[in-house]
Amino acid sequence: MVDLGQQTGDGERVARLERLIEISRSLNSTLSLRPLLYRIIVAAQEITKTEACSVLLVDRKSGQLHFEAATGTQGYRMHSIVVPMEGSIAGWVVQTGKTLVVPDAHSDPRLYRKADEQSSFTTRSIIAAPLTARGNVIGVLEAINKKGGDEFTDEDVELLTVLGDQAAVAVQNALLFQQSDLIAEIVHEMRTPLTAIISYAELIHWPETTPAERHQFTDIIQHEADRISKMANNFLDLARLESGRAHLARAQVDVATVVHMAVNVLTPQADARQIELFVDIPAALPPIVGDAQRLHQVMLNLVGNAIKYCQQGDNVTVTAGSDEDRLTVSVTDTGPGIPAESLPYIFERFYRVPDAEDQTLGTGLGLTITRKIIEAHGGEITVSSEEGHGTTFTFTLPVEGAQ
């Protein structure tokens, strides 16, 4: 006699395994780290039928564990939380290289309770699987709280372990590609200022060169050297953000103060070019949780860019507002605007608007870094522009306490 219950169970298992194969193909189709991590945690949540999933990666430099991606409405709060190797479930998994199932998390001394406190999430049960690539554990994949209060099954453990093995290879490939890709791009970008430095250094030694020309050439060399220095700093900044090594502070931030501080820094620059700076912000804005220094960097980039591309007589206005769960900040200028064909690429690294290349020289990384910082805070940034009629950059951030 056929056991219909057994047939149903076998059918579900086959379906989940087939889904795992589909997921594996999807993971191998991207070399972009952030989208890859998101695919991994969404897939893990789906196959284990849990309330939340997360990925932690080991910092290659410090050896520390950090949350890099998490599902759920409070997932952005988890980003960059440091988890100790000793006294944590994830740390135990990294050190042993074994998958761990904890049916009752709060009775296990290895539960790192500070992560729950900082994320406003309650961990009741957990499966933690190692991400092992080339014999090294590079991180941990966690599935938390089986839906409906059910217990984890052996199949859940098996599926998450297999997914962890596949995910580890994809993450390692993405990290290696990202590193080599960035190095190739930065070397390419540095060739222009380096060529100028070498050429003008040779001209200084020519007998025909006048003292006035030598002074001019020295200024050019210094300018190009400063440009390389800024480019290198921005490159390192971007590399840390993309690899997860730039770990953000998680403190309450008054965005109005951040805006006013950035405007105060840039006011002399605007005055020198006879560009008006305006701030239109409500007296009370809801607080957000994040890194004040990084958000200050965002405002310096956006307002500084607006000033850089504006002409005498133009103006730059910073506005802000909020609703129940989002805070919005906009930087609007009356400058030349951005051509429609350039808008899709404006946040790409090293991209510069073609018509503006002769007018202003930068590293081409400022807006890319800005977007990375906003996204690391759980926010979004957009741009709207009409050629000849100015540009507006707008970003949103989750309000403190918003679900």
C-alpha positions in Angstrom: 0.0 0.0 0.0 1.3 3.5 -1.0 2.0 5.9 1.9 0.4 9.2 0.6 2.0 11.2 3.4 5.4 9.8 2.4 4.8 10.7 -1.2 3.8 14.3 -0.3 6.9 14.6 1.9 9.2 13.3 -0.9 7.5 15.6 -3.4 8.2 18.7 -1.2 11.8 17.6 -0.7 12.3 17.3 -4.5 10.7 20.7 -5.1 13.0 22.3 -2.5 16.1 20.7 -4.0 15.1 21.8 -7.5 14.6 25.3 -6.1 18.1 25.1 -4.6 19.5 24.3 -8.0 17.8 27.3 -9.5 19.1 29.5 -6.7 22.6 28.2 -7.3 22.4 29.3 -10.9 21.2 32.7 -9.9 24.0 33.2 -7.4 26.6 32.4 -10.1 25.1 35.0 -12.5 26.3 38.1 -10.6 29.7 39.3 -9.4 28.3 42.4 -7.6 28.7 41.8 -3.9 25.7 43.6 -2.4 23.0 42.2 -4.8 24.6 38.8 -4.3 24.4 38.9 -0.5 20.7 40.0 -0.8 20.0 37.1 -3.1 21.6 34.7 -0.7 19.6 35.8 2.4 16.3 35.9 0.4 17.0 32.4 -0.9 17.9 31.1 2.6 14.7 32.5 4.1 12.7 30.9 1.3 14.1 27.4 1.5 14.1 27.3 5.4 10.7 29.1 5.8 12.1 31.3 8.5 11.3 34.8 9.8 14.7 36.3 8.9 18.1 35.4 7.5 21.5 37.1 7.6 25.0 36.9 6.3 28.1 37.7 8.4 31.6 38.0 6.8 35.0 37.8 8.4 37.0 40.9 7.9 40.3 39.8 6.3 42.3 42.5 8.0 40.9 42.5 11.6 39.6 39.0 11.7 36.3 40.3 13.2 32.8 39.1 12.2 30.4 41.7 10.8 26.8 41.5 9.7 26.8 42.4 6.0 23.1 41.7 5.0 19.9 40.8 6.7 16.3 40.4 5.7 13.3 41.9 7.6 12.2 45.5 8.2 15.1 46.1 10.6 17.7 44.4 8.4 19.5 47.7 7.7 20.2 48.1 11.4 22.2 44.9 11.4 24.7 46.1 8.8 28.2 46.3 10.2 27.3 45.2 13.8 30.5 43.5 15.1 30.0 40.0 16.5 32.8 38.6 18.7 34.5 35.3 17.8 34.3 34.2 21.4 30.8 34.2 23.0 28.7 34.1 19.8 27.0 31.4 17.7 28.5 32.8 14.5 31.9 32.9 16.1 31.6 29.2 17.1 30.7 28.3 13.5 33.7 30.2 12.1 36.1 28.6 14.5 34.8 25.0 14.1 33.7 25.1 10.4 30.5 23.2 11.4 26.8 23.9 11.0 25.1 24.6 14.3 21.4 24.2 15.2 20.1 26.0 18.3 16.5 25.2 19.1 16.3 27.5 22.1 18.6 30.4 21.5 18.1 32.2 24.8 19.2 29.2 26.8 22.4 29.0 24.8 25.3 31.0 26.3 26.7 31.5 22.8 23.8 33.8 21.7 25.2 37.3 21.2 22.3 39.3 22.7 23.6 42.7 21.8 22.8 41.9 18.1 19.1 41.5 19.1 19.2 44.7 21.2 20.7 46.8 18.4 18.3 45.4 15.7 15.1 45.2 17.8 14.7 41.6 16.8 14.2 38.5 19.0 16.1 35.4 18.1 14.3 32.3 19.4 15.9 29.5 17.3 18.7 29.5 14.7 20.6 27.5 12.2 24.1 28.8 11.4 26.0 27.4 8.5 29.7 28.2 7.6 30.6 29.9 4.3 33.7 27.9 3.4 35.7 28.8 0.3 39.0 27.1 -0.6 39.3 25.6 2.8 38.7 28.9 4.7 35.6 29.9 6.5 34.9 33.4 5.2 31.6 33.9 6.9 28.3 32.5 8.3 24.8 32.1 6.9 22.1 32.2 9.5 18.4 31.3 9.3 16.4 32.5 12.3 13.0 31.5 13.8 11.1 28.9 11.9 7.7 30.3 10.9 4.8 29.2 12.9 7.0 28.3 15.9 7.9 25.0 14.3 11.2 23.3 15.0 14.0 23.1 12.4 14.2 19.8 10.5 17.2 17.8 9.3 16.1 18.9 5.8 16.3 22.6 6.8 19.9 22.0 8.1 20.9 20.1 4.9 19.5 22.7 2.6 21.0 25.7 4.4 24.4 23.9 4.6 24.4 23.2 0.8 23.3 26.8 0.1 26.1 28.0 2.3 28.7 26.0 0.4 27.4 27.4 -2.9 27.1 30.9 -1.6 30.6 30.9 -0.2 32.1 30.3 -3.7 29.9 33.0 -5.2 30.9 35.5 -2.5 34.6 34.7 -2.8 34.4 35.2 -6.6 32.6 38.5 -6.1 35.2 39.8 -3.7 38.1 38.8 -6.0 36.5 40.3 -9.0 35.6 43.5 -7.1 39.2 43.8 -6.0 40.8 43.2 -9.4 38.2 45.3 -11.2 38.8 48.3 -8.8 42.6 48.0 -9.1 42.3 48.0 -12.9 40.1 51.1 -12.9 42.2 53.1 -10.4 45.4 52.3 -12.4 43.7 53.5 -15.6 42.5 56.7 -13.9 45.9 57.4 -12.4 47.8 57.2 -15.7 46.6 60.7 -16.8 47.9 62.7 -13.8 51.0 60.5 -13.6 51.8 61.2 -17.3 51.4 64.9 -16.6 53.8 64.8 -13.6 56.5 62.9 -15.6 56.2 65.2 -18.6 56.4 68.5 -16.6 59.2 67.1 -14.4 61.2 66.5 -17.6 60.4 70.0 -19.0 61.7 71.6 -15.7 65.2 70.3 -16.5 65.2 71.5 -20.1 67.9 74.3 -20.6 65.4 76.3 -22.6 62.8 76.5 -19.8 62.5 79.9 -18.2 62.3 80.4 -14.4 58.6 81.5 -14.9 57.8 78.3 -16.8 59.6 76.2 -14.1 57.4 77.8 -11.5 54.3 77.1 -13.6 55.3 73.5 -14.2 56.0 73.0 -10.5 52.4 74.2 -9.7 51.0 71.8 -12.3 53.0 68.9 -10.8 51.8 69.7 -7.3 48.2 70.0 -8.5 48.4 66.6 -10.3 50.0 65.0 -7.2 47.2 66.3 -5.0 44.7 64.8 -7.5 46.4 61.4 -7.2 46.4 61.6 -3.4 42.7 62.4 -3.3 42.0 59.6 -5.9 43.9 57.1 -3.8 42.0 58.1 -0.6 38.7 57.8 -2.4 39.7 54.5 -3.9 40.5 53.1 -0.5 37.2 54.5 0.9 35.2 52.9 -1.9 37.1 49.6 -1.6 36.3 49.5 2.1 32.6 50.3 1.5 32.2 47.7 -1.3 34.1 44.9 0.5 32.3 45.6 3.8 35.4 46.7 5.7 34.0 50.2 6.2 31.9 49.6 9.3 29.5 52.3 10.1 28.7 53.7 13.6 25.2 53.0 14.8 24.2 56.0 16.9 21.3 58.5 16.9 22.0 61.2 14.4 20.4 64.7 14.1 20.3 65.2 10.3 19.6 68.9 10.6 22.9 69.4 12.4 24.8 67.3 9.8 23.3 69.5 7.0 24.2 72.8 8.7 27.7 71.7 9.5 28.4 70.8 5.8 26.9 74.0 4.6 29.0 76.0 7.0 32.1 74.3 5.7 31.3 75.0 2.1 29.9 78.6 2.5 33.4 80.2 1.9 33.8 78.2 -1.3 30.3 79.3 -2.5 30.9 83.0 -1.5 34.2 83.0 -3.5 32.3 82.0 -6.6 29.3 84.3 -5.8 26.9 81.4 -5.5 24.0 81.6 -3.0 23.5 78.8 -0.5 20.1 78.3 1.1 18.9 75.9 3.8 15.2 75.1 4.2 14.8 72.6 7.0 12.1 72.2 9.6 13.0 73.1 13.2 12.5 69.5 14.3 13.4 66.5 12.2 13.0 62.9 13.5 16.3 61.3 14.4 17.8 58.4 12.4 20.3 55.7 13.4 23.6 55.9 11.5 27.0 57.3 11.2 27.1 61.1 11.5 30.6 61.4 10.0 29.6 59.4 6.9 26.4 61.4 6.5 28.5 64.6 6.8 30.6 63.2 4.0 27.5 62.7 1.9 26.4 66.3 2.4 29.9 67.6 1.6 29.9 65.6 -1.7 26.4 66.6 -2.8 26.6 70.3 -1.9 30.2 70.5 -3.0 29.4 69.1 -6.4 26.5 71.5 -6.8 28.8 74.5 -6.1 31.5 73.1 -8.4 29.2 72.9 -11.4 27.3 76.1 -10.8 28.2 79.5 -12.3 28.3 82.9 -10.8 24.8 84.0 -9.8 23.4 80.4 -9.5 22.1 79.1 -6.2 22.1 75.9 -4.2 19.2 74.9 -1.9 19.1 72.1 0.7 15.7 71.0 1.8 14.5 68.3 4.2 11.3 66.7 5.4 9.9 63.5 6.8 6.9 61.2 7.1 6.1 58.4 9.4 9.0 56.2 8.4 11.3 58.1 6.1 13.4 61.2 6.2 14.1 63.0 2.9 16.9 65.4 2.1 17.3 67.2 -1.3 20.1 69.3 -2.8 18.9 71.4 -5.7 21.0 73.7 -7.8 20.2 76.1 -10.7 23.3 75.1 -12.6 23.7 73.8 -16.2 22.0 70.4 -15.5 22.9 67.0 -16.6 22.3 65.6 -20.1 19.6 63.0 -20.2 22.0 60.4 -21.7 24.3 60.8 -18.7 21.7 60.4 -15.9 21.7 56.6 -15.9 25.5 56.5 -15.3 25.9 59.4 -12.8 26.5 57.1 -9.8 28.9 54.8 -11.6 32.5 55.0 -10.4 34.9 57.2 -12.4 32.0 58.5 -14.6 32.1 62.2 -15.4 29.6 64.2 -17.5 31.4 64.5 -20.9 30.7 68.3 -21.3 32.0 69.1 -17.9 35.3 67.2 -18.0 37.2 70.3 -19.1 35.4 72.5 -16.6 36.0 70.5 -13.4 38.4 67.7 -12.6 37.6 65.3 -9.8 38.2 61.7 -8.9 35.0 60.5 -10.4 34.3 58.5 -7.2 32.4 61.0 -5.0 28.8 60.1 -6.1 29.6 56.4 -6.0 30.8 56.7 -2.4 27.8 58.8 -1.6 25.4 56.1 -2.9 27.2 53.4 -1.0 27.0 55.3 2.3 23.2 56.0 1.8 22.5 52.4 0.9 24.5 51.2 3.9 22.1 53.2 6.0 19.1 51.4 4.5 18.3 54.4 2.3 18.1 55.3 -1.4 19.4 58.2 -3.5 18.1 59.5 -6.8 18.9 62.3 -9.3 16.6 64.4 -11.5 17.9 67.0 -13.9 17.0 68.9 -17.0 19.8 70.3 -19.1 20.0 74.1 -18.7 17.6 74.0 -15.7 19.6 72.6 -12.8 19.8 69.3 -10.9 18.3 67.8 -7.8 19.8 64.9 -5.8 17.4 63.4 -3.2 18.1 60.7 -0.6 15.9 59.1 1.9 16.8 57.4 5.2 14.7 55.3 7.6 13.5 57.2 10.6 14.6 55.9 14.1 12.0 53.5 15.4 10.3 53.0 12.0 9.2 49.5 11.2 
